[in-house]
Amino acid sequence: MRREYKDATAGSVCFLCIQHGTQRAGCLLGPPWSTTSTSTVSSRRTLTTPLFAVLLQPILLVSALHTLSVLNVLASEAIVISTLFASIAIYRAGPWHPLAHVPGPFAARISKYWSFKLLLSGEKHRVLKELHDKYGDVVRTGPNEVSMVHADAIREVFGTGGFQKGPFYEPWSDPTLPTKALLNLRGDAHANRRRIWNRGMNSEGLKGFEQVLAKRLVIMLSQFDKMVKEGNGKATVDLAAWFSYLTFDFMGDLAFGGGFDMLRDGGDKNGLWAIIKQGAKATAIIAQTPWVVPTFNMIPGANFIMDRLRRFAMESASARVKAGTGESKDLWYHLMDEDNHEKVKPPLHDVLVDGVLVIVAGSDTSSVALSYFIYQMMCHPELYARAQAEVDSVYPDAESALDSGRHDELKFLTACIQESLRLFPPVPTGGPRKIPAGDAKIIAGKLIPAETQIYVPAYVIHRSPKNFSPGPDNYDPERWLRSSSDKETLNHAAFMSFSYGAANCAAKHLAWRELLMATSALLKRYNMKFVAPESKTGKDWESTMKDFFVTETGGLMIELTTR
Ligand code: HEM
């Protein structure tokens, strides 16, 4: 069905035009993609042609050399395929492969199936930690892939002179659109789009977003107050779920000027959250073997999760264009360059894909960070009391707890959040960068061949005694406040929860404000404790955290009482 709507100031937009690169009379899109888009869809390595060749070759051989029969063709297929796979496996596992000198599990050397299965399990962060503990700073995690955890690798891989994103990121773009999301842009195209993002995230932009967040926080607190009242002074709340409602609603405000009301509804009534979560998880899994994607997309109906996500994006963007800019400027306003800074206006489809990215990148990350902080406070009552006392002293009355102007005074709370982000970075292992074709490179003192994909997993780096000691696995917020001593290691350069370099988190400062505002408002208003301390919703909650590029968690059941 063709979707159309009227913009407040101009003609109408047709989303079929966006998808098919056509331009109807009156469509807002402006000139064709190639002249205005900051990116184009690259040609991708696909499975289709090799698959076709492998299947056709034995048929041709049999028909040329033997009698063409089903049995002969099947036998020939079996010989060709097993010889092909065996020779690939022998090459990858053998001493001829350029990564032969890098240790790692045998299965990882010969096929991507190992990392595919690992991602599916959600245990990637924990398994990588075990492997690095066993093998050292560099581990081979795929036929042409390594994981590196020397702190120098952060700067050398992500920083100036580092490497571009690998094919892992390709599936994060909608193949039906003639553009890519910021997360999947490289080089100049990335720098151009990121410039617009950075303008949106400047101090004036942040101030506006903060007011939007404050409104959402007030809704969440009033829902909690209601539950406490109904529960005769206490309420049992799944804080992990409520933080997701909060961050999802807030990201909806930012990306599409609102329209999501999970806080108001107390849940995912429209199934939107589920769509986003399933879409992000499916993408992360398929991103392990991106060359399968174009072939996979040809199977009718196979891509139903991404189709739902796409429909959701179209509808949200449609509603935003229809509504126009509200009282406060959202990120859409900045990304669409509604205040006319750019010589050439960004095309609508760039903003559409980045709108979805805002929701995927900004909701689970922040909600996991909030949940993990609360979890640590519940596990460490003495630290909780100290953080609460600091909030009380900085914000003597409850209303002021949403004032970000005093965040600098929240030294201990900031250290507690930073320590949470260290022990459990919401993007625990991230995506890889790729060394270009040509020469091998020396990274953190190791020679890594051309065309290798490199992971630099924050979860492992943050728990290395070389970077944080003593007690790298302990929750010790004080480590960020103590003055340096010979007995301690605190490597600030190894803290990479927001990644590093030109493609680090585009909303790092916003995320910090969000974390400080939400935690101080909660600590100020409630006393909290685990409902069932000795369970998976209590002290064992950490074991429910799964790494699907972004993090998935189980419920975190907390008893709230008003202070
Ligand atoms: C505690 C909260 C957050 C954490 C820990 C976090 C972490 C990260 C990390 C590690 C990356 C790099 C990913 C990669 O290279 O594969 C990233 C990128 C990104 N983040 Fe965040 N993020 C947070 C919140 C947010 C929020 C609230 C937004 C949206 C408003 C956001 C938007 C983005 C975008 C757009 C990128 C891609 C940047 C680029 O490629 O240039 N993030 N984030």
Residues whose N, C-alpha, C, O or C-beta is under 5 A from the ligand:
A	BS01	HEM	L182 L183 V358 A361 G362 T365 S366 A369 P426 V427 G430 G431 M496 S497 F498 S499 A502 A503 N504 C505 A506 A507 A511
